Amino acid sequence: MEVFSFKFAVGLIPLMLKYLHVTLSMSVLSLIFGLMVATVIALIVQAKVKILYPITRVYVSFFRGTPLIAQLFFLYFGLVQIFPSLRGMDAFTAAVIGLSLNASAYMAETIRGAISSVDKGQREAALSCGMTYLQMMRRIVLPQAARVAIPALSNNFIDIIKGSSLAFALGVTEIMATAQMEGAAAYRFFEAFTDVIIIYWAIISIMSFAQKKLEQKLNSAY
């Protein structure tokens, strides 16, 4: 048997790309939901809301301090034993929820730091003008904080894309799962996972290029 079959490797790429939309949709959904949760957490931490503040700190500590694969297994295989109603949840949904919760813990710290970077005087002026805390955040602070947070949030999205490869462990048929199945069927793991590395590298390179362009556009406005 050849050490490396270029024919097999090249022939496998189109099959893997058929499931690219699964990886991307999973990543985009996780980014959206993760951002929503992260923003809420960042606002709670920034305002130091009683009761909720210590809960969010434990939340962030838990998801930042435990492996993503363990979190996915805990969510998909563990919680169903406590909550039988979750048994109808499919692997794709579980992966999106797991990735969202994990990413939100990291993005919350990014957003909180970006909010803190906005001049405190602007916040005090907005509140003195009669704005509520949420109005001040929505109209004054968050638009400015977004420019600061974009680079780090882009890196978080890249981490989500790479983390989505773990969804195959739950049974989601995406790029990694295809490589695993095809590689096992032909005993060509070297070629299969070479393709995985190339495809993910290409995706991340495109994302990094888009990130730089977005940063340039945002910086040109200031």
Salt bridges, closest charged atoms under 4 A:
GLU109 OE2 - ARG57 NH1 3.20
GLU109 OE1 - ARG112 NH2 3.70
ASP159 OD1 - LYS162 NZ 3.90
GLU191 OE2 - ARG188 NH1 2.79
